[in-house]
Amino acid sequence: MKRIAVEGLPDDPLAAAGVFHQHWLAHVEGVLGRGEDVMLFVPPADHTHREWRQAIVAGLARKHAPRRINMVAGGGGEAADATEAYLAAAPGITGQYLET
């Protein structure tokens, strides 16, 4: 499973979704297209970001099945490592937005 740390997202949810689509989407789809499963790691954000994050990860999971992709929001460290290990060992989980 490849971890992609998404950086540089604005605080505004609409602007953040736009930046993700403009600067990260092609890269993520390229990795999935090469046959790798992906864990997107994004910085924590308030509830106003939840819908666009859920929508993008669910859409990518449907488009690139059977490749798996999940998005994890958090501060990194041990929680991110543990979540990545769990997702790597759980082949049925895809298209999920998780907060650590």
C-alpha positions as CSV (number, residue, x, y, z in Angstrom):
1,M,0.0,0.0,0.0
2,K,1.4,3.4,-1.0
3,R,0.9,6.2,1.4
4,I,0.5,9.6,-0.3
5,A,0.7,12.6,2.0
6,V,-1.5,15.3,0.6
7,E,-0.2,18.8,1.6
8,G,-1.0,22.4,0.9
9,L,-4.8,22.2,1.2
10,P,-6.5,25.5,2.1
11,D,-8.7,25.9,5.2
12,D,-11.8,26.6,3.1
13,P,-13.4,23.3,2.1
14,L,-14.4,24.4,-1.5
15,A,-10.9,25.7,-2.1
16,A,-9.4,22.6,-0.6
17,A,-11.4,20.3,-2.9
18,G,-10.3,22.4,-5.9
19,V,-6.6,22.2,-4.9
20,F,-7.0,18.4,-4.5
21,H,-8.5,18.0,-7.9
22,Q,-6.1,20.4,-9.6
23,H,-2.8,19.2,-7.9
24,W,-3.3,15.7,-6.5
25,L,-5.9,13.8,-8.5
26,A,-3.8,12.9,-11.6
27,H,-1.0,11.7,-9.4
28,V,-3.3,9.5,-7.3
29,E,-5.0,8.1,-10.3
30,G,-1.6,7.3,-11.8
31,V,-0.6,5.3,-8.8
32,L,-3.9,3.4,-8.8
33,G,-3.5,2.8,-12.6
34,R,-0.2,1.2,-12.0
35,G,-1.9,-1.4,-9.8
36,E,-1.0,-0.1,-6.3
37,D,-3.4,0.3,-3.4
38,V,-3.3,3.8,-1.8
39,M,-3.7,5.4,1.5
40,L,-4.2,9.1,1.2
41,F,-3.0,10.9,4.3
42,V,-4.5,14.4,4.7
43,P,-4.2,16.9,7.5
44,P,-7.0,17.1,10.1
45,A,-9.8,19.4,9.2
46,D,-13.2,20.4,10.7
47,H,-16.5,18.8,9.7
48,T,-16.9,21.2,6.7
49,H,-14.3,19.1,4.8
50,R,-15.9,15.7,5.4
51,E,-18.3,15.6,2.4
52,W,-15.8,16.4,-0.3
53,R,-13.3,14.0,1.2
54,Q,-15.8,11.2,1.4
55,A,-17.0,11.8,-2.1
56,I,-13.5,11.8,-3.7
57,V,-12.3,8.7,-2.0
58,A,-15.6,6.8,-2.7
59,G,-15.5,7.9,-6.4
60,L,-11.9,6.8,-6.8
61,A,-12.6,3.4,-5.2
62,R,-15.5,2.8,-7.6
63,K,-13.5,3.9,-10.6
64,H,-10.3,1.9,-9.9
65,A,-11.7,-1.3,-8.4
66,P,-10.3,-3.8,-7.6
67,R,-7.5,-1.4,-6.4
68,R,-8.1,-0.1,-3.0
69,I,-8.0,3.5,-1.8
70,N,-8.8,5.0,1.6
71,M,-8.3,8.5,3.0
72,V,-7.0,9.1,6.5
73,A,-7.1,12.5,8.2
74,G,-4.8,13.0,11.2
75,G,-1.6,14.4,12.6
76,G,0.6,11.5,11.6
77,G,2.9,9.5,13.8
78,E,2.0,6.2,15.4
79,A,-1.8,6.6,14.7
80,A,-1.1,7.0,10.9
81,D,1.3,4.0,10.9
82,A,-1.2,1.8,12.8
83,T,-4.0,2.8,10.5
84,E,-1.9,2.1,7.4
85,A,-0.9,-1.4,8.8
86,Y,-4.6,-2.1,9.5
87,L,-5.7,-1.1,6.0
88,A,-2.9,-3.0,4.3
89,A,-4.1,-6.2,6.1
90,A,-7.8,-5.6,5.5
91,P,-8.4,-6.3,1.8
92,G,-12.1,-5.6,1.9
93,I,-11.9,-2.0,3.1
94,T,-11.8,0.6,0.3
95,G,-13.4,4.0,-0.4
96,Q,-13.4,5.0,3.3
97,Y,-12.6,8.3,4.9
98,L,-11.2,7.8,8.4
99,E,-10.1,10.3,11.1
100,T,-7.4,9.3,13.5
